Amino acid sequence: MRRALRQFAGRRQSMTAAPEVLAELQGLRVRVPHLTGALVASTDGLVIAHLVTGMEPDGVAALTAAALGVGARLTNAVGHGGFRELIVSGELGYVATYAAGDSCVLTLLASAEANVGRLNLEARRAGTRIAALADATLERQRQP
């Protein structure tokens, strides 16, 4: 699993939570009814931005990185290409993780009443925007 995570993580580089990423998460909360939490993390489990309460965001980010590693290995093993998304359905709701470019993942928490189709649609769109924001942030950090 460590090899799979390294494959996605590349260099371990911290990224500051850009206000735009947090704004994107807040927008998701508005657009997706029954969304109970949202988190953006680096592929190696570092929190970039979050809107979660009642739980430790660092722990959720670490578990997200682990899920990403397993999901990536599974899609690779069966020949289905790179990781895109993983949805876990529990008795009380959903945990959905989406690739957001090469350096980030978006994890959404939703109650059991959530419309999963709407969740997927909005998360995929937000993931694309978050990937662009993360890439721009990383590029600014690389400049001297």
N, C-alpha and C positions, 0 to 999 in steps of 0.2 A: 504494500500500500504506500509505503514511503516513496518508492520510485514513481508511482502514479502522481502523488502530490508534487514531487519535485518537477515532474514533467509540466504540470500546470503552473507551478509557482514561479519558475525561473529564478530570478534573484529575489531574495527576501528583502524587500524594501518597504519601509513604512510609508503610508500615504495619509496625509492630513485629511480629515473629514471636510471636504469642500462644502460650503453652504448650499451649492447647487444640488449635491447628492442628497442632503437632508431635505431640501425642498422637493426633490423628486419622490422621496419616501412619504412626505406629507401629502403630496398630490395623490399618491396611490391610496392613502387612507381615505381620501375624499371620494375617489372614483370607484373603489371596491367596497361595497357594503360587507359587513361582517369581518373585515380585516382587523385582527387584534394586535398585530405587531409586524414590523418590517426591519430588516437588517441588511446592510451591505458589508461584506468582509472580503479580505484578500483571499486568494486561493490557498494560502497557508494558514488561515485562521485568525488573522488580525482584524479587529473591528475597525471599520472605516466610518460608518454612520449607523445609527439605530434609532428606532422608535419602539422599544420594548419596555414593558413594565412587569414587575412581579417575577422577574427571572434575571439571571446574570448574562448580559450580552456576550461577554468573553467566552462563556461556556457554550452558548448557542453557536458562536462563530467557530469554535474548535470542533464541535460536532458537525457543523456544516462542511468544514474542510474534510473531515473523515468521510462524510457521505459523498462528497465530491470525488474523493479518491476511489471509493467503492463503485460509484456510478460510472466513473471514467474507465475503470478496469473492466466492468461488466460490458459496457457498450463496445469497448475494444475487443474483448474476448469473443463476442458473438458477431463481430464484423459490422457493427452498426455505426461506426465513425465516432466522432468526438462527442463529449458530454454536452447536452443541451439543458435538460431539466429532469427533476426528480420530484414526484409528489407522493407524500406519505399521508394516508388517511387513518386517523385514530378515532376512537369512540367519540371524542369531544371536538374534533376538528381536523384541520389539515396543516401540514408543514410542507411548503413547496420551495424548492431550490432551483434557481435558474442561472445558467452561465451568463455573465455580464462581461463579455470580452474575454481576453486571455488572463487578466489579472484579478478579476473580481467575481463574486457570486452574490446573488440577491436571494435572500430567504424571507418568505412571507409566512405569517401565521394567521390562520383564519378559523372561525368557528364552524361547526358542522352545518350551519345554515347557509354558508357561502355558496355562491354560484361558481363552480369550478371553471366553467367555460370563460366567464368574465375575469376570474382570477388569472387564468392563463393568458388571455388576450392582453390585459393591462400589464401583467408582469413581463411578458415578452417585449412589449413596447418600451417599458421602463428600463429593462435590461440593456436594450440598445442605447438608450440615452445615457445610462449610467456608465456603460463601457466607454462612450465618447468622453464623458466627463473625467473618468479615471485616467484614460490615455492622455488627456490634456494636462491633468495634474502631474502625472509621472513625467511628462515631457518638460514641464516647468521646473520640476525638481532636478532634472538632469542638467539643465542649463546652468552655467557658472554664474 
